[in-house]
Amino acid sequence: MSDIQVLIQNIKQKTEKIVEKNQLLLQDNSILNEKIGALQRSIDIQRETIKDLEEKNKMLKIAHSIASDDEGRKALKQKINSVIREIDKSMSLLNG
């Protein structure tokens, strides 16, 4: 083979290797993008969970501060009973 043919063959082989590497990198990139998406969804779920827990914590603090004395506890029970009666009335209207 002439020198030019050898050079062309070497260039062809190197080009094929570059194309193969490019395909592998594209596959890796796709996999990594899927992982990023999954992690982002996980982060969103965790943020929502944190938000819910903070809200529950806030409610528990309020309930604890209200129920810390007997008078507050009685008022809280009365309020709960009042809400339950309202719910019962609403349900009976819906069923009737």
Gaussian input, Z-matrix of N, CA and C with variables (Angstrom, degrees):
# hf/3-21g

backbone

0 1
 N
 C     1     B1
 C     2     B2     1     A1
 N     3     B3     2     A2     1     D1
 C     4     B4     3     A3     2     D2
 C     5     B5     4     A4     3     D3
 N     6     B6     5     A5     4     D4
 C     7     B7     6     A6     5     D5
 C     8     B8     7     A7     6     D6
 N     9     B9     8     A8     7     D7
 C    10    B10     9     A9     8     D8
 C    11    B11    10    A10     9     D9
 N    12    B12    11    A11    10    D10
 C    13    B13    12    A12    11    D11
 C    14    B14    13    A13    12    D12
 N    15    B15    14    A14    13    D13
 C    16    B16    15    A15    14    D14
 C    17    B17    16    A16    15    D15
 N    18    B18    17    A17    16    D16
 C    19    B19    18    A18    17    D17
 C    20    B20    19    A19    18    D18
 N    21    B21    20    A20    19    D19
 C    22    B22    21    A21    20    D20
 C    23    B23    22    A22    21    D21
 N    24    B24    23    A23    22    D22
 C    25    B25    24    A24    23    D23
 C    26    B26    25    A25    24    D24
 N    27    B27    26    A26    25    D25
 C    28    B28    27    A27    26    D26
 C    29    B29    28    A28    27    D27
 N    30    B30    29    A29    28    D28
 C    31    B31    30    A30    29    D29
 C    32    B32    31    A31    30    D30
 N    33    B33    32    A32    31    D31
 C    34    B34    33    A33    32    D32
 C    35    B35    34    A34    33    D33
 N    36    B36    35    A35    34    D34
 C    37    B37    36    A36    35    D35
 C    38    B38    37    A37    36    D36
 N    39    B39    38    A38    37    D37
 C    40    B40    39    A39    38    D38
 C    41    B41    40    A40    39    D39
 N    42    B42    41    A41    40    D40
 C    43    B43    42    A42    41    D41
 C    44    B44    43    A43    42    D42
 N    45    B45    44    A44    43    D43
 C    46    B46    45    A45    44    D44
 C    47    B47    46    A46    45    D45
 N    48    B48    47    A47    46    D46
 C    49    B49    48    A48    47    D47
 C    50    B50    49    A49    48    D48
 N    51    B51    50    A50    49    D49
 C    52    B52    51    A51    50    D50
 C    53    B53    52    A52    51    D51
 N    54    B54    53    A53    52    D52
 C    55    B55    54    A54    53    D53
 C    56    B56    55    A55    54    D54
 N    57    B57    56    A56    55    D55
 C    58    B58    57    A57    56    D56
 C    59    B59    58    A58    57    D57
 N    60    B60    59    A59    58    D58
 C    61    B61    60    A60    59    D59
 C    62    B62    61    A61    60    D60
 N    63    B63    62    A62    61    D61
 C    64    B64    63    A63    62    D62
 C    65    B65    64    A64    63    D63
 N    66    B66    65    A65    64    D64
 C    67    B67    66    A66    65    D65
 C    68    B68    67    A67    66    D66
 N    69    B69    68    A68    67    D67
 C    70    B70    69    A69    68    D68
 C    71    B71    70    A70    69    D69
 N    72    B72    71    A71    70    D70
 C    73    B73    72    A72    71    D71
 C    74    B74    73    A73    72    D72
 N    75    B75    74    A74    73    D73
 C    76    B76    75    A75    74    D74
 C    77    B77    76    A76    75    D75
 N    78    B78    77    A77    76    D76
 C    79    B79    78    A78    77    D77
 C    80    B80    79    A79    78    D78
 N    81    B81    80    A80    79    D79
 C    82    B82    81    A81    80    D80
 C    83    B83    82    A82    81    D81
 N    84    B84    83    A83    82    D82
 C    85    B85    84    A84    83    D83
 C    86    B86    85    A85    84    D84
 N    87    B87    86    A86    85    D85
 C    88    B88    87    A87    86    D86
 C    89    B89    88    A88    87    D87
 N    90    B90    89    A89    88    D88
 C    91    B91    90    A90    89    D89
 C    92    B92    91    A91    90    D90
 N    93    B93    92    A92    91    D91
 C    94    B94    93    A93    92    D92
 C    95    B95    94    A94    93    D93
 N    96    B96    95    A95    94    D94
 C    97    B97    96    A96    95    D95
 C    98    B98    97    A97    96    D96
 N    99    B99    98    A98    97    D97
 C   100   B100    99    A99    98    D98
 C   101   B101   100   A100    99    D99
 N   102   B102   101   A101   100   D100
 C   103   B103   102   A102   101   D101
 C   104   B104   103   A103   102   D102
 N   105   B105   104   A104   103   D103
 C   106   B106   105   A105   104   D104
 C   107   B107   106   A106   105   D105
 N   108   B108   107   A107   106   D106
 C   109   B109   108   A108   107   D107
 C   110   B110   109   A109   108   D108
 N   111   B111   110   A110   109   D109
 C   112   B112   111   A111   110   D110
 C   113   B113   112   A112   111   D111
 N   114   B114   113   A113   112   D112
 C   115   B115   114   A114   113   D113
 C   116   B116   115   A115   114   D114
 N   117   B117   116   A116   115   D115
 C   118   B118   117   A117   116   D116
 C   119   B119   118   A118   117   D117
 N   120   B120   119   A119   118   D118
 C   121   B121   120   A120   119   D119
 C   122   B122   121   A121   120   D120
 N   123   B123   122   A122   121   D121
 C   124   B124   123   A123   122   D122
 C   125   B125   124   A124   123   D123
 N   126   B126   125   A125   124   D124
 C   127   B127   126   A126   125   D125
 C   128   B128   127   A127   126   D126
 N   129   B129   128   A128   127   D127
 C   130   B130   129   A129   128   D128
 C   131   B131   130   A130   129   D129
 N   132   B132   131   A131   130   D130
 C   133   B133   132   A132   131   D131
 C   134   B134   133   A133   132   D132
 N   135   B135   134   A134   133   D133
 C   136   B136   135   A135   134   D134
 C   137   B137   136   A136   135   D135
 N   138   B138   137   A137   136   D136
 C   139   B139   138   A138   137   D137
 C   140   B140   139   A139   138   D138
 N   141   B141   140   A140   139   D139
 C   142   B142   141   A141   140   D140
 C   143   B143   142   A142   141   D141
 N   144   B144   143   A143   142   D142
 C   145   B145   144   A144   143   D143
 C   146   B146   145   A145   144   D144
 N   147   B147   146   A146   145   D145
 C   148   B148   147   A147   146   D146
 C   149   B149   148   A148   147   D147
 N   150   B150   149   A149   148   D148
 C   151   B151   150   A150   149   D149
 C   152   B152   151   A151   150   D150
 N   153   B153   152   A152   151   D151
 C   154   B154   153   A153   152   D152
 C   155   B155   154   A154   153   D153
 N   156   B156   155   A155   154   D154
 C   157   B157   156   A156   155   D155
 C   158   B158   157   A157   156   D156
 N   159   B159   158   A158   157   D157
 C   160   B160   159   A159   158   D158
 C   161   B161   160   A160   159   D159
 N   162   B162   161   A161   160   D160
 C   163   B163   162   A162   161   D161
 C   164   B164   163   A163   162   D162
 N   165   B165   164   A164   163   D163
 C   166   B166   165   A165   164   D164
 C   167   B167   166   A166   165   D165
 N   168   B168   167   A167   166   D166
 C   169   B169   168   A168   167   D167
 C   170   B170   169   A169   168   D168
 N   171   B171   170   A170   169   D169
 C   172   B172   171   A171   170   D170
 C   173   B173   172   A172   171   D171
 N   174   B174   173   A173   172   D172
 C   175   B175   174   A174   173   D173
 C   176   B176   175   A175   174   D174
 N   177   B177   176   A176   175   D175
 C   178   B178   177   A177   176   D176
 C   179   B179   178   A178   177   D177
 N   180   B180   179   A179   178   D178
 C   181   B181   180   A180   179   D179
 C   182   B182   181   A181   180   D180
 N   183   B183   182   A182   181   D181
 C   184   B184   183   A183   182   D182
 C   185   B185   184   A184   183   D183
 N   186   B186   185   A185   184   D184
 C   187   B187   186   A186   185   D185
 C   188   B188   187   A187   186   D186
 N   189   B189   188   A188   187   D187
 C   190   B190   189   A189   188   D188
 C   191   B191   190   A190   189   D189
 N   192   B192   191   A191   190   D190
 C   193   B193   192   A192   191   D191
 C   194   B194   193   A193   192   D192
 N   195   B195   194   A194   193   D193
 C   196   B196   195   A195   194   D194
 C   197   B197   196   A196   195   D195
 N   198   B198   197   A197   196   D196
 C   199   B199   198   A198   197   D197
 C   200   B200   199   A199   198   D198
 N   201   B201   200   A200   199   D199
 C   202   B202   201   A201   200   D200
 C   203   B203   202   A202   201   D201
 N   204   B204   203   A203   202   D202
 C   205   B205   204   A204   203   D203
 C   206   B206   205   A205   204   D204
 N   207   B207   206   A206   205   D205
 C   208   B208   207   A207   206   D206
 C   209   B209   208   A208   207   D207
 N   210   B210   209   A209   208   D208
 C   211   B211   210   A210   209   D209
 C   212   B212   211   A211   210   D210
 N   213   B213   212   A212   211   D211
 C   214   B214   213   A213   212   D212
 C   215   B215   214   A214   213   D213
 N   216   B216   215   A215   214   D214
 C   217   B217   216   A216   215   D215
 C   218   B218   217   A217   216   D216
 N   219   B219   218   A218   217   D217
 C   220   B220   219   A219   218   D218
 C   221   B221   220   A220   219   D219
 N   222   B222   221   A221   220   D220
 C   223   B223   222   A222   221   D221
 C   224   B224   223   A223   222   D222
 N   225   B225   224   A224   223   D223
 C   226   B226   225   A225   224   D224
 C   227   B227   226   A226   225   D225
 N   228   B228   227   A227   226   D226
 C   229   B229   228   A228   227   D227
 C   230   B230   229   A229   228   D228
 N   231   B231   230   A230   229   D229
 C   232   B232   231   A231   230   D230
 C   233   B233   232   A232   231   D231
 N   234   B234   233   A233   232   D232
 C   235   B235   234   A234   233   D233
 C   236   B236   235   A235   234   D234
 N   237   B237   236   A236   235   D235
 C   238   B238   237   A237   236   D236
 C   239   B239   238   A238   237   D237
 N   240   B240   239   A239   238   D238
 C   241   B241   240   A240   239   D239
 C   242   B242   241   A241   240   D240
 N   243   B243   242   A242   241   D241
 C   244   B244   243   A243   242   D242
 C   245   B245   244   A244   243   D243
 N   246   B246   245   A245   244   D244
 C   247   B247   246   A246   245   D245
 C   248   B248   247   A247   246   D246
 N   249   B249   248   A248   247   D247
 C   250   B250   249   A249   248   D248
 C   251   B251   250   A250   249   D249
 N   252   B252   251   A251   250   D250
 C   253   B253   252   A252   251   D251
 C   254   B254   253   A253   252   D252
 N   255   B255   254   A254   253   D253
 C   256   B256   255   A255   254   D254
 C   257   B257   256   A256   255   D255
 N   258   B258   257   A257   256   D256
 C   259   B259   258   A258   257   D257
 C   260   B260   259   A259   258   D258
 N   261   B261   260   A260   259   D259
 C   262   B262   261   A261   260   D260
 C   263   B263   262   A262   261   D261
 N   264   B264   263   A263   262   D262
 C   265   B265   264   A264   263   D263
 C   266   B266   265   A265   264   D264
 N   267   B267   266   A266   265   D265
 C   268   B268   267   A267   266   D266
 C   269   B269   268   A268   267   D267
 N   270   B270   269   A269   268   D268
 C   271   B271   270   A270   269   D269
 C   272   B272   271   A271   270   D270
 N   273   B273   272   A272   271   D271
 C   274   B274   273   A273   272   D272
 C   275   B275   274   A274   273   D273
 N   276   B276   275   A275   274   D274
 C   277   B277   276   A276   275   D275
 C   278   B278   277   A277   276   D276
 N   279   B279   278   A278   277   D277
 C   280   B280   279   A279   278   D278
 C   281   B281   280   A280   279   D279
 N   282   B282   281   A281   280   D280
 C   283   B283   282   A282   281   D281
 C   284   B284   283   A283   282   D282
 N   285   B285   284   A284   283   D283
 C   286   B286   285   A285   284   D284
 C   287   B287   286   A286   285   D285

   B1=1.4473
   B2=1.5177
   B3=1.2656
   B4=1.4610
   B5=1.5179
   B6=1.2938
   B7=1.4648
   B8=1.5341
   B9=1.3029
   B10=1.4631
   B11=1.5325
   B12=1.3133
   B13=1.4618
   B14=1.5291
   B15=1.3401
   B16=1.4703
   B17=1.5186
   B18=1.3179
   B19=1.4626
   B20=1.5332
   B21=1.3203
   B22=1.4635
   B23=1.5340
   B24=1.3239
   B25=1.4628
   B26=1.5291
   B27=1.3387
   B28=1.4737
   B29=1.5338
   B30=1.3225
   B31=1.4664
   B32=1.5228
   B33=1.3196
   B34=1.4600
   B35=1.5300
   B36=1.3271
   B37=1.4675
   B38=1.5259
   B39=1.3236
   B40=1.4574
   B41=1.5262
   B42=1.3144
   B43=1.4648
   B44=1.5216
   B45=1.3218
   B46=1.4672
   B47=1.5282
   B48=1.3302
   B49=1.4672
   B50=1.5325
   B51=1.3108
   B52=1.4760
   B53=1.5227
   B54=1.3238
   B55=1.4661
   B56=1.5323
   B57=1.3368
   B58=1.4609
   B59=1.5236
   B60=1.3359
   B61=1.4662
   B62=1.5228
   B63=1.3268
   B64=1.4619
   B65=1.5266
   B66=1.3283
   B67=1.4646
   B68=1.5311
   B69=1.3252
   B70=1.4671
   B71=1.5217
   B72=1.3219
   B73=1.4665
   B74=1.5263
   B75=1.3182
   B76=1.4608
   B77=1.5272
   B78=1.3343
   B79=1.4658
   B80=1.5260
   B81=1.3356
   B82=1.4662
   B83=1.5326
   B84=1.3207
   B85=1.4590
   B86=1.5271
   B87=1.3037
   B88=1.4616
   B89=1.5247
   B90=1.3170
   B91=1.4701
   B92=1.5213
   B93=1.3255
   B94=1.4652
   B95=1.5305
   B96=1.3175
   B97=1.4629
   B98=1.5244
   B99=1.3261
   B100=1.4648
   B101=1.5235
   B102=1.3269
   B103=1.4648
   B104=1.5251
   B105=1.3163
   B106=1.4682
   B107=1.5258
   B108=1.3255
   B109=1.4617
   B110=1.5209
   B111=1.3276
   B112=1.4663
   B113=1.5284
   B114=1.3175
   B115=1.4606
   B116=1.5249
   B117=1.3243
   B118=1.4632
   B119=1.5259
   B120=1.3315
   B121=1.4639
   B122=1.5295
   B123=1.3204
   B124=1.4638
   B125=1.5295
   B126=1.3168
   B127=1.4682
   B128=1.5211
   B129=1.3313
   B130=1.4645
   B131=1.5302
   B132=1.3339
   B133=1.4693
   B134=1.5251
   B135=1.3274
   B136=1.4594
   B137=1.5203
   B138=1.3213
   B139=1.4665
   B140=1.5258
   B141=1.3234
   B142=1.4708
   B143=1.5280
   B144=1.3286
   B145=1.4597
   B146=1.5226
   B147=1.3161
   B148=1.4609
   B149=1.5246
   B150=1.3200
   B151=1.4680
   B152=1.5257
   B153=1.3395
   B154=1.4634
   B155=1.5265
   B156=1.3369
   B157=1.4627
   B158=1.5221
   B159=1.3276
   B160=1.4660
   B161=1.5237
   B162=1.3302
   B163=1.4622
   B164=1.5310
   B165=1.3275
   B166=1.4621
   B167=1.5236
   B168=1.3240
   B169=1.4621
   B170=1.5259
   B171=1.3153
   B172=1.4608
   B173=1.5242
   B174=1.3389
   B175=1.4627
   B176=1.5300
   B177=1.3124
   B178=1.4632
   B179=1.5186
   B180=1.3221
   B181=1.4636
   B182=1.5220
   B183=1.3372
   B184=1.4650
   B185=1.5247
   B186=1.3354
   B187=1.4614
   B188=1.5231
   B189=1.3108
   B190=1.4624
   B191=1.5271
   B192=1.3205
   B193=1.4579
   B194=1.5213
   B195=1.3352
   B196=1.4665
   B197=1.5205
   B198=1.3025
   B199=1.4538
   B200=1.5211
   B201=1.3102
   B202=1.4600
   B203=1.5248
   B204=1.3037
   B205=1.4558
   B206=1.5353
   B207=1.3212
   B208=1.4726
   B209=1.5202
   B210=1.3132
   B211=1.4589
   B212=1.5277
   B213=1.2977
   B214=1.4637
   B215=1.5157
   B216=1.3247
   B217=1.4547
   B218=1.5308
   B219=1.3271
   B220=1.4654
   B221=1.5289
   B222=1.3231
   B223=1.4612
   B224=1.5284
   B225=1.3102
   B226=1.4628
   B227=1.5254
   B228=1.3285
   B229=1.4625
   B230=1.5224
   B231=1.3222
   B232=1.4658
   B233=1.5285
   B234=1.2995
   B235=1.4665
   B236=1.5286
   B237=1.3225
   B238=1.4645
   B239=1.5239
   B240=1.3254
   B241=1.4638
   B242=1.5253
   B243=1.3082
   B244=1.4646
   B245=1.5315
   B246=1.3186
   B247=1.4678
   B248=1.5255
   B249=1.3230
   B250=1.4646
   B251=1.5243
   B252=1.3308
   B253=1.4674
   B254=1.5187
   B255=1.3185
   B256=1.4661
   B257=1.5266
   B258=1.3169
   B259=1.4668
   B260=1.5222
   B261=1.3431
   B262=1.4683
   B263=1.5224
   B264=1.3353
   B265=1.4667
   B266=1.5279
   B267=1.3178
   B268=1.4523
   B269=1.5228
   B270=1.3199
   B271=1.4649
   B272=1.5184
   B273=1.3350
   B274=1.4587
   B275=1.5250
   B276=1.3257
   B277=1.4648
   B278=1.5302
   B279=1.3205
   B280=1.4535
   B281=1.5312
   B282=1.3223
   B283=1.4580
   B284=1.5242
   B285=1.3418
   B286=1.4585
   B287=1.4596
   A1=109.15
   A2=113.11
   A3=117.83
   A4=109.27
   A5=114.91
   A6=121.04
   A7=111.08
   A8=117.25
   A9=121.48
   A10=109.76
   A11=117.13
   A12=120.62
   A13=110.87
   A14=115.74
   A15=120.14
   A16=109.48
   A17=117.73
   A18=122.19
   A19=111.14
   A20=115.56
   A21=120.30
   A22=109.53
   A23=117.02
   A24=121.28
   A25=110.82
   A26=116.88
   A27=121.20
   A28=110.92
   A29=116.42
   A30=121.20
   A31=110.18
   A32=116.38
   A33=121.51
   A34=110.66
   A35=116.87
   A36=120.98
   A37=111.27
   A38=116.79
   A39=120.66
   A40=110.75
   A41=116.42
   A42=120.83
   A43=110.04
   A44=117.04
   A45=120.71
   A46=110.95
   A47=116.56
   A48=120.52
   A49=110.14
   A50=116.50
   A51=120.48
   A52=110.38
   A53=116.67
   A54=120.50
   A55=110.17
   A56=117.35
   A57=121.40
   A58=111.13
   A59=116.30
   A60=120.69
   A61=110.17
   A62=115.82
   A63=120.23
   A64=110.30
   A65=117.65
   A66=121.32
   A67=110.90
   A68=116.08
   A69=119.88
   A70=111.17
   A71=116.56
   A72=120.30
   A73=111.08
   A74=116.97
   A75=119.94
   A76=111.04
   A77=116.42
   A78=120.41
   A79=110.63
   A80=115.49
   A81=119.94
   A82=110.50
   A83=116.20
   A84=120.97
   A85=110.67
   A86=116.74
   A87=121.36
   A88=110.89
   A89=116.13
   A90=120.93
   A91=110.31
   A92=116.65
   A93=120.71
   A94=111.17
   A95=117.51
   A96=120.05
   A97=111.11
   A98=117.25
   A99=120.90
   A100=110.39
   A101=116.26
   A102=120.10
   A103=110.54
   A104=116.96
   A105=121.15
   A106=109.78
   A107=116.55
   A108=120.69
   A109=111.87
   A110=115.91
   A111=120.26
   A112=110.75
   A113=116.22
   A114=120.00
   A115=111.27
   A116=116.86
   A117=120.44
   A118=110.55
   A119=116.46
   A120=119.98
   A121=110.37
   A122=116.04
   A123=120.49
   A124=110.75
   A125=116.34
   A126=120.68
   A127=110.30
   A128=116.81
   A129=120.49
   A130=110.91
   A131=116.26
   A132=120.45
   A133=110.35
   A134=116.47
   A135=120.01
   A136=111.42
   A137=117.35
   A138=120.37
   A139=110.25
   A140=116.13
   A141=120.03
   A142=110.42
   A143=116.64
   A144=121.05
   A145=110.63
   A146=116.45
   A147=120.91
   A148=110.38
   A149=116.00
   A150=120.49
   A151=110.42
   A152=116.79
   A153=121.05
   A154=111.51
   A155=115.86
   A156=119.49
   A157=111.39
   A158=117.43
   A159=120.32
   A160=110.47
   A161=116.44
   A162=120.55
   A163=111.01
   A164=117.03
   A165=120.65
   A166=110.86
   A167=115.92
   A168=120.62
   A169=110.29
   A170=116.26
   A171=121.27
   A172=110.23
   A173=115.84
   A174=120.33
   A175=111.18
   A176=116.91
   A177=120.18
   A178=111.09
   A179=117.14
   A180=120.48
   A181=110.55
   A182=115.68
   A183=119.71
   A184=110.11
   A185=115.86
   A186=120.05
   A187=111.05
   A188=116.63
   A189=120.60
   A190=110.70
   A191=116.43
   A192=118.76
   A193=110.94
   A194=117.11
   A195=120.70
   A196=110.32
   A197=116.26
   A198=120.91
   A199=113.30
   A200=117.88
   A201=119.16
   A202=112.19
   A203=117.56
   A204=119.48
   A205=109.63
   A206=116.16
   A207=120.49
   A208=111.82
   A209=116.60
   A210=120.21
   A211=110.81
   A212=117.00
   A213=121.86
   A214=111.55
   A215=115.48
   A216=120.77
   A217=110.13
   A218=116.20
   A219=120.37
   A220=110.26
   A221=116.86
   A222=120.67
   A223=110.52
   A224=116.15
   A225=120.60
   A226=110.75
   A227=116.76
   A228=120.38
   A229=110.64
   A230=116.34
   A231=120.12
   A232=110.44
   A233=116.34
   A234=120.46
   A235=110.39
   A236=116.46
   A237=120.75
   A238=110.06
   A239=116.74
   A240=120.37
   A241=110.63
   A242=117.03
   A243=120.97
   A244=110.72
   A245=116.15
   A246=120.30
   A247=110.36
   A248=116.60
   A249=120.37
   A250=110.13
   A251=118.27
   A252=120.97
   A253=110.62
   A254=117.35
   A255=121.05
   A256=110.91
   A257=115.90
   A258=120.20
   A259=109.93
   A260=116.51
   A261=120.10
   A262=111.11
   A263=117.09
   A264=120.65
   A265=110.63
   A266=116.43
   A267=120.66
   A268=111.43
   A269=115.88
   A270=119.92
   A271=111.25
   A272=116.49
   A273=118.88
   A274=110.79
   A275=117.48
   A276=120.55
   A277=111.23
   A278=115.89
   A279=120.30
   A280=111.45
   A281=117.30
   A282=121.71
   A283=112.06
   A284=117.21
   A285=121.09
   A286=111.95
   D1=148.40
   D2=178.34
   D3=-80.13
   D4=166.01
   D5=-179.22
   D6=-61.04
   D7=-37.36
   D8=-179.17
   D9=-65.87
   D10=-41.21
   D11=179.63
   D12=-65.55
   D13=-38.35
   D14=177.87
   D15=-64.59
   D16=-44.01
   D17=178.66
   D18=-62.07
   D19=-43.50
   D20=179.59
   D21=-63.49
   D22=-42.39
   D23=178.59
   D24=-62.51
   D25=-43.39
   D26=177.96
   D27=-62.28
   D28=-43.53
   D29=178.80
   D30=-62.74
   D31=-41.48
   D32=179.32
   D33=-62.64
   D34=-45.18
   D35=179.49
   D36=-64.04
   D37=-42.65
   D38=179.34
   D39=-65.80
   D40=-38.37
   D41=178.22
   D42=-64.18
   D43=-42.64
   D44=178.48
   D45=-62.53
   D46=-40.47
   D47=178.14
   D48=-64.32
   D49=-40.68
   D50=178.86
   D51=-64.35
   D52=-41.63
   D53=178.75
   D54=-63.55
   D55=-42.22
   D56=178.23
   D57=-62.55
   D58=-44.51
   D59=178.75
   D60=-62.67
   D61=-40.27
   D62=179.43
   D63=-61.74
   D64=-43.06
   D65=178.64
   D66=-62.17
   D67=-43.34
   D68=178.44
   D69=-63.47
   D70=-41.56
   D71=179.08
   D72=-65.86
   D73=-37.23
   D74=177.36
   D75=-64.91
   D76=-40.20
   D77=177.40
   D78=-64.67
   D79=-45.33
   D80=178.10
   D81=-60.22
   D82=-42.20
   D83=179.70
   D84=-61.81
   D85=-41.96
   D86=178.98
   D87=-62.85
   D88=-44.83
   D89=178.51
   D90=-61.79
   D91=-44.26
   D92=-179.65
   D93=-65.52
   D94=-36.90
   D95=177.40
   D96=-65.64
   D97=-37.39
   D98=175.87
   D99=-64.01
   D100=-41.99
   D101=178.69
   D102=-64.23
   D103=-40.55
   D104=177.67
   D105=-59.85
   D106=-45.02
   D107=178.36
   D108=-60.31
   D109=-44.43
   D110=-179.87
   D111=-64.58
   D112=-42.14
   D113=178.98
   D114=-66.49
   D115=-37.44
   D116=178.09
   D117=-64.53
   D118=-41.40
   D119=176.87
   D120=-63.30
   D121=-40.89
   D122=178.33
   D123=-62.67
   D124=-42.35
   D125=178.02
   D126=-62.20
   D127=-43.19
   D128=179.34
   D129=-61.29
   D130=-42.74
   D131=178.56
   D132=-63.45
   D133=-42.67
   D134=-179.88
   D135=-66.39
   D136=-37.89
   D137=177.11
   D138=-63.62
   D139=-41.89
   D140=178.81
   D141=-65.09
   D142=-40.08
   D143=177.59
   D144=-63.04
   D145=-43.68
   D146=178.18
   D147=-61.24
   D148=-43.65
   D149=179.18
   D150=-60.63
   D151=-45.63
   D152=178.81
   D153=-62.21
   D154=-43.60
   D155=-179.66
   D156=-66.10
   D157=-37.75
   D158=177.07
   D159=-63.60
   D160=-40.09
   D161=177.97
   D162=-65.25
   D163=-43.24
   D164=177.54
   D165=-63.23
   D166=-41.23
   D167=178.62
   D168=-61.61
   D169=-42.01
   D170=178.56
   D171=-61.58
   D172=-45.39
   D173=179.46
   D174=-64.09
   D175=-40.62
   D176=179.02
   D177=-64.53
   D178=-39.04
   D179=177.78
   D180=-63.72
   D181=-42.33
   D182=178.43
   D183=-64.13
   D184=-47.20
   D185=-179.89
   D186=-61.60
   D187=-39.82
   D188=179.89
   D189=-66.37
   D190=-41.48
   D191=-179.49
   D192=-68.14
   D193=-35.11
   D194=177.91
   D195=-71.08
   D196=-42.39
   D197=-174.71
   D198=-87.20
   D199=9.01
   D200=-176.44
   D201=-72.98
   D202=-23.75
   D203=176.08
   D204=-118.02
   D205=162.02
   D206=-176.98
   D207=-61.87
   D208=-40.82
   D209=-179.04
   D210=-63.77
   D211=-42.88
   D212=178.01
   D213=-65.23
   D214=-37.93
   D215=179.66
   D216=-65.03
   D217=-43.20
   D218=178.37
   D219=-63.53
   D220=-43.14
   D221=179.92
   D222=-63.17
   D223=-39.44
   D224=178.68
   D225=-64.93
   D226=-43.37
   D227=177.95
   D228=-62.12
   D229=-41.92
   D230=179.16
   D231=-62.93
   D232=-42.17
   D233=179.91
   D234=-63.99
   D235=-43.57
   D236=178.39
   D237=-62.13
   D238=-45.03
   D239=179.08
   D240=-62.41
   D241=-39.08
   D242=178.49
   D243=-62.92
   D244=-43.67
   D245=178.88
   D246=-64.19
   D247=-40.41
   D248=179.38
   D249=-64.51
   D250=-41.25
   D251=177.53
   D252=-62.02
   D253=-41.04
   D254=178.24
   D255=-62.84
   D256=-41.39
   D257=178.17
   D258=-64.12
   D259=-43.77
   D260=178.76
   D261=-61.06
   D262=-42.67
   D263=178.18
   D264=-61.66
   D265=-44.51
   D266=-179.93
   D267=-62.45
   D268=-41.24
   D269=179.52
   D270=-66.02
   D271=-40.01
   D272=179.79
   D273=-66.93
   D274=-35.66
   D275=176.35
   D276=-66.42
   D277=-39.47
   D278=178.83
   D279=-67.70
   D280=-37.62
   D281=-178.83
   D282=-79.94
   D283=-27.15
   D284=-175.61
   D285=-81.73

